Amino acid sequence: MTMLMVLLQAVQELAPFAKMGAGIGAGLAVVGAGIGIGQIGKGALESIARQPEAIGDIRSNMIIAAALVEGVAFFAIVVCLLILFI
């Protein structure tokens, strides 16, 4: 029983660090997603400039890839918020 009490006390003492880590993790998720979507857009624009006749395929692939990156970023933010508030 004493070991459990020691572990609970250690967890309570480390709670501020967990919240700080959750905030940093949410920020990194947003920045990473922004960089990723920017790279997707850059690649799509370069591809359209080289092959203007393939604009439809490139645009649809770009939107799907950006949505997947954004979905991963939202998942990371939700996990960080759960750590923050629970």
Secondary structure as UniProt FT lines:
FT   HELIX           2..50
FT   HELIX           52..54
FT   HELIX           55..85
//
